[in-house]
Amino acid sequence: MTRHTPGYGVARLVLGGGEQALAEVGSMMATSFGVAVESRRVTGRGPGRGVRGGGPRATGFTAPPPGGWVDVAPSQAGDLYIVELDGRAGWCVRARSWLAAAGTVVFDRDWPGLRSLLGSDEGFLTHAAGHGPLVLSCHGSLDVVNLKAGEVVTLNAGHVLGYRDDTRVRLRALDQLGEQSVRTGAGLLLDVVGPARVLTQTRAARTVRT
């Protein structure tokens, strides 16, 4: 559940006995008494600011037998959105938007669909799959683009927060002579073909100081 949205979102992760969750380092506000907190390394290509090799660090939480809760908040002001992963379709989400996830969610920046879109470089998107909630944080407020079959829209990549991994997309330069960065999405456009549902944010990530 979330509160204080859309301006200063806080997410509460409600855990059953022994249930685990992950959150971005430094995002924890509070936990119920007895929740175990430890630093963990996300294996593979993780969702945060990690480097190649061992993967980025995250904060892990494990609830005691009676269960518990964890409150997390992003470093910047903005909205929050919860994606419920069902074990079938995954999501491509902005790598730096990840705030918290169930312990059953798996991230992979080497997912083949992203490699074909972004090339060999580690890019501004990561792939999330598995079961359970995935909490995303926005720069500004959340805006949802819903497309009918055959409808096409062009989005500034800096405003894209996420979309289902079966969505048809194409990445191209805003200006062939301008600066472009696959790592941040700066200077890039994303063409999206419907049917599709794309999560966007009202402020581009590259324009916000952290």
NUKEBA-86005 format. One line per 3 residues: number of its first residue (from 1); for each residue x, z, y of C-alpha. Coordinates in nm, 4 decimals. Layout:
BEGIN
NUM	X/Z/Y  ...
//
This chain:
BEGIN
1	0.0000/0.0000/0.0000  0.1102/-0.0573/0.3601  0.0455/0.1124/0.6926
4	0.1389/0.0687/1.0621  0.1120/-0.3098/1.0257  0.1490/-0.5577/1.1806
7	0.3856/-0.4019/1.4341  0.5957/-0.1454/1.2478  0.5141/-0.1790/0.8791
10	0.5800/0.0907/0.6198  0.5214/0.0357/0.2468  0.4417/0.3110/-0.0025
13	0.5530/0.2433/-0.3595  0.3322/0.4426/-0.5972  0.5115/0.5037/-0.9292
16	0.3875/0.6256/-1.2656  0.5879/0.8680/-1.4738  0.9316/0.7187/-1.5461
19	0.8516/0.4012/-1.3511  1.1345/0.2424/-1.1541  1.1550/0.0475/-0.8283
22	1.4232/-0.1103/-0.6111  1.4533/-0.1199/-0.2327  1.6911/-0.2584/0.0258
25	1.9750/-0.0178/0.0996  1.8876/0.2071/0.3938  1.5140/0.1315/0.3842
28	1.3954/0.4628/0.2328  1.1982/0.6880/0.4675  1.0810/0.9547/0.2226
31	0.9903/1.0232/-0.1399  0.7692/1.2708/-0.3162  0.9655/1.5621/-0.4611
34	1.1476/1.4898/-0.7854  1.1957/1.1134/-0.7482  1.5516/1.0271/-0.8553
37	1.7454/0.8147/-0.6052  2.0630/0.6247/-0.6910  2.2673/0.3280/-0.5757
40	2.2458/0.0276/-0.8048  2.3974/-0.3163/-0.8151  2.1511/-0.5997/-0.8473
43	2.2782/-0.8235/-1.1256  2.3355/-1.1952/-1.0780  2.2480/-1.3538/-0.7463
46	2.0457/-1.0845/-0.5798  1.7885/-1.1034/-0.3022  1.9795/-0.9312/-0.0236
49	2.3050/-0.9679/0.1626  2.5328/-0.9568/-0.1407  2.8401/-1.1633/-0.2098
52	2.9089/-1.3885/-0.5043  3.0094/-1.2069/-0.8204  2.8722/-0.8612/-0.8835
55	2.5597/-0.8943/-0.6728  2.4424/-0.6819/-0.3790  2.3697/-0.3117/-0.3904
58	2.0172/-0.1760/-0.3755  1.8629/0.1702/-0.3863  1.6948/0.2513/-0.7163
61	1.4125/0.5022/-0.7618  1.2814/0.6605/-1.0822  0.9677/0.8740/-1.0795
64	0.9529/1.2071/-1.2695  0.6998/1.2481/-1.5574  0.4061/1.3301/-1.3259
67	0.4751/1.0182/-1.1153  0.5531/0.9957/-0.7459  0.5878/0.7741/-0.4426
70	0.8509/0.6223/-0.2129  0.8054/0.5153/0.1507  1.0252/0.2266/0.2712
73	1.0538/0.0456/0.6051  1.2618/-0.2530/0.7227  1.5295/-0.2253/0.9908
76	1.3408/-0.4572/1.2300  0.9898/-0.4253/1.3664  0.7320/-0.6509/1.2061
79	0.4621/-0.7053/0.9494  0.4775/-0.6482/0.5726  0.3259/-0.8531/0.2921
82	0.2925/-0.7725/-0.0787  0.3216/-1.0532/-0.3358  0.1798/-0.9585/-0.6763
85	0.3850/-1.1356/-0.9432  0.1889/-1.2064/-1.2612  0.4684/-1.3048/-1.5007
88	0.3736/-1.6734/-1.4880  0.4411/-1.8275/-1.1470  0.7447/-1.7118/-0.9519
91	0.8007/-1.7207/-0.5767  1.0713/-1.8656/-0.3544  1.1188/-1.6115/-0.0744
94	1.3523/-1.5721/0.2194  1.6552/-1.3860/0.0877  1.6748/-1.1437/0.3799
97	1.3027/-1.0675/0.3717  1.3203/-0.8628/0.0530  1.2325/-0.4969/0.1154
100	1.1202/-0.3473/-0.2170  1.0109/-0.4495/-0.5652  0.8997/-0.3143/-0.8974
103	1.1786/-0.2610/-1.1466  1.0283/-0.5451/-1.3544  1.0922/-0.8083/-1.0824
106	1.3970/-1.0321/-1.1357  1.5793/-1.2237/-0.8604  1.7845/-1.5391/-0.9112
109	1.9489/-1.7393/-0.6331  2.0737/-1.9856/-0.8987  1.7213/-2.0820/-1.0078
112	1.7292/-2.4611/-1.0785  1.4499/-2.5395/-0.8320  1.6504/-2.3836/-0.5499
115	1.9686/-2.5599/-0.6554  1.7917/-2.8964/-0.6354  1.6530/-2.8065/-0.2916
118	1.9555/-2.6356/-0.1343  2.2481/-2.7860/-0.3249  2.5403/-2.5829/-0.4540
121	2.5569/-2.3426/-0.1589  2.3934/-2.0003/-0.1656  2.0987/-2.0559/0.0648
124	1.8363/-1.8784/0.2706  1.5912/-1.8578/-0.0224  1.5946/-1.6632/-0.3481
127	1.3694/-1.6870/-0.6522  1.1613/-1.3869/-0.7620  0.9846/-1.3689/-1.0987
130	0.8487/-1.1127/-1.3415  0.5646/-0.8626/-1.3143  0.4604/-0.6331/-1.0329
133	0.4640/-0.6088/-0.6551  0.7277/-0.7613/-0.4290  0.7257/-0.6351/-0.0689
136	0.8388/-0.8807/0.1992  0.9159/-0.7937/0.5609  0.8513/-1.0301/0.8504
139	1.0119/-1.0943/1.1844  0.6989/-1.0589/1.3975  0.3614/-1.1036/1.2322
142	0.2633/-1.2783/0.9111  0.0973/-1.6198/0.9387  -0.0380/-1.8036/0.6328
145	-0.0498/-2.1843/0.6069  -0.3097/-2.3083/0.3543  -0.2901/-2.6761/0.2583
148	-0.5457/-2.8892/0.0760  -0.4416/-3.1365/-0.1938  -0.2377/-3.4161/-0.0369
151	-0.2085/-3.2429/0.3001  0.1465/-3.2248/0.4385  0.2930/-2.9928/0.7003
154	0.6435/-2.9617/0.8458  0.7740/-2.6087/0.9041  1.0795/-2.4759/1.0816
157	1.2795/-2.3226/0.7950  1.3592/-2.0188/1.0099  0.9894/-1.9274/1.0081
160	0.9345/-1.9693/0.6314  0.8870/-1.6421/0.4443  0.7893/-1.7662/0.0981
163	0.5831/-1.9903/-0.1303  0.5000/-2.0244/-0.5014  0.7730/-2.1911/-0.7003
166	0.5450/-2.4779/-0.8119  0.4957/-2.5919/-0.4501  0.6278/-2.9396/-0.3631
169	0.8808/-2.9102/-0.0795  1.1551/-3.1156/0.0816  1.4344/-2.9876/0.3045
172	1.5755/-3.2003/0.5869  1.7642/-3.1665/0.9135  1.5860/-3.1035/1.2408
175	1.8512/-3.3125/1.4181  2.1122/-3.5079/1.2232  2.3636/-3.4448/1.5023
178	2.2782/-3.0779/1.5492  2.4124/-2.7695/1.3737  2.2605/-2.6928/1.0333
181	2.2983/-2.4007/0.7945  2.1615/-2.3853/0.4401  2.2692/-2.0213/0.4309
184	2.0373/-1.9187/0.7185  1.7943/-2.2121/0.7433  1.8958/-2.2790/1.1043
187	1.8509/-2.6401/1.2139  1.6445/-2.7274/0.9059  1.2847/-2.8333/0.8412
190	1.0730/-2.7868/0.5294  0.8115/-3.0507/0.4434  0.5394/-2.8944/0.2233
193	0.2785/-3.0915/0.0259  -0.0566/-2.9370/-0.0661  -0.2221/-2.7832/-0.2438
196	-0.0088/-2.4952/-0.1260  -0.0070/-2.1547/0.0377  0.2992/-2.0825/0.2499
199	0.3823/-1.7475/0.4087  0.5418/-1.7791/0.7515  0.6603/-1.5367/1.0190
202	0.5874/-1.5685/1.3903  0.9506/-1.5086/1.4928  1.2383/-1.7094/1.3491
205	1.4902/-1.4861/1.1737  1.7910/-1.6467/1.3421  1.6616/-1.5568/1.6916
208	1.6305/-1.1831/1.6251  1.9269/-0.9514/1.6692  1.9778/-0.6884/1.4001
//
